[in-house]
Amino acid sequence: METLHIEGTYRTPTISLNPDDGILKIMGRSNPENAREFYTPVLNWLDEYITLPAERTDLRVNLEHFNTSSSKFLMEIFRRIRYLADKDKAFNVKWLYEEDDLEMLDTAEAYEMMTGLRFEKISYPEGETPDI
């Protein structure tokens, strides 16, 4: 299985999905004109990945903004991660957000409630870009 890397733009996030080490990263802004078109390769990759995942999967999300249509596809990503939990596979979800962005913290908590997953929520000072 190949690594999937999509370089981010002003409207789309950088996505890096590595099957070898199980590190999956989504970072930046997610406001694509066509969220379905943008996220379909990601969901297809995850569908294949969850059939034979790495020993441990680490999903790291650091989005400064995302639109409503992107939130639907984020939920689909979390559902696929939930599949790993249901199959007793080791996983972790890290949700990074600027420390003063309480809306992003609330969003993480809402996704937790909807999926039954527990996120490791990590705040960082405004203006810093943590290495995820």
C-alpha positions in Angstrom: 0.0 0.0 0.0 1.3 3.4 -1.0 1.6 6.6 1.1 -1.0 9.2 0.2 0.2 12.8 0.3 -1.9 15.7 -0.8 -0.2 19.1 -0.5 -2.3 21.7 1.1 -3.5 25.0 -0.4 -5.2 28.0 1.0 -8.5 26.1 0.6 -7.5 22.5 1.2 -5.5 20.8 4.0 -2.3 18.9 3.7 -3.0 15.3 4.1 -0.3 12.7 4.7 -1.3 9.1 5.2 1.5 6.6 5.8 0.6 3.0 6.0 4.0 1.8 7.2 4.2 3.8 10.5 0.4 4.3 10.8 0.7 8.1 11.1 -2.1 9.9 9.4 -2.1 13.7 9.4 -4.6 16.3 8.4 -3.6 19.9 8.8 -4.3 23.4 7.6 -7.6 24.7 6.3 -10.4 22.6 4.8 -12.7 24.7 2.6 -12.6 22.9 -0.7 -15.1 23.9 -3.4 -16.0 20.2 -3.8 -15.4 18.3 -0.5 -16.5 15.0 -1.9 -14.0 15.2 -4.8 -11.2 16.3 -2.4 -11.9 13.7 0.3 -12.9 10.6 -1.8 -9.2 9.5 -2.3 -8.7 9.8 1.4 -11.7 7.7 2.3 -10.7 5.1 -0.4 -7.2 5.0 1.0 -8.6 4.5 4.6 -11.0 1.7 3.4 -7.9 -0.2 2.1 -5.8 0.7 5.2 -8.2 -0.6 7.8 -8.1 -4.0 6.2 -4.5 -4.3 7.2 -3.5 -1.5 9.5 -0.1 -0.8 11.1 0.4 -2.1 14.5 -0.7 1.3 15.9 -2.5 4.0 14.1 -2.0 7.7 15.0 -4.5 10.1 13.5 -3.3 13.7 14.0 -5.7 16.5 13.1 -4.7 20.2 13.2 -7.2 22.3 11.3 -7.5 26.0 11.8 -10.8 26.1 10.0 -13.1 23.8 8.1 -16.5 24.3 6.4 -19.7 22.3 6.9 -19.2 20.0 4.0 -15.7 19.1 5.2 -17.1 18.3 8.6 -19.1 15.5 7.0 -16.0 14.0 5.6 -14.1 14.3 8.8 -16.9 12.3 10.4 -16.4 9.6 7.8 -12.7 9.6 8.6 -13.4 9.2 12.3 -15.9 6.4 11.5 -13.2 4.5 9.8 -10.9 5.0 12.7 -13.7 3.8 14.9 -13.6 0.5 12.9 -10.1 0.0 14.2 -11.4 0.4 17.8 -14.1 -2.1 17.1 -11.5 -4.6 15.9 -9.3 -4.0 19.0 -6.6 -2.4 17.0 -4.3 0.2 18.7 -5.1 3.8 17.7 -4.9 7.3 19.0 -6.6 10.5 17.8 -4.8 13.7 18.5 -6.8 16.9 18.0 -4.6 20.0 18.0 -6.0 23.5 18.4 -4.9 27.0 19.3 -5.4 27.5 23.0 -7.9 30.4 22.6 -9.9 28.6 19.9 -12.6 27.1 22.2 -14.9 26.4 19.2 -12.3 23.9 17.9 -12.2 22.3 21.3 -16.0 22.1 21.4 -15.9 20.6 17.9 -13.5 17.9 19.1 -15.8 17.1 22.0 -18.8 16.9 19.7 -16.9 14.4 17.4 -16.0 12.4 20.5 -19.7 12.1 21.5 -20.8 11.3 18.0 -18.2 8.6 17.4 -17.5 7.2 20.8 -13.8 7.8 20.3 -11.7 9.6 22.8 -9.4 12.3 21.4 -6.2 13.5 22.9 -6.8 17.2 22.8 -3.7 19.3 22.6 -3.7 23.1 22.8 -0.8 25.3 21.6 -0.2 29.1 21.7 -1.7 31.3 19.0 0.6 31.8 16.1 2.7 28.7 16.7 2.5 25.8 14.3 3.2 22.6 16.1 4.9 19.8 14.3 2.4 17.0 14.2 
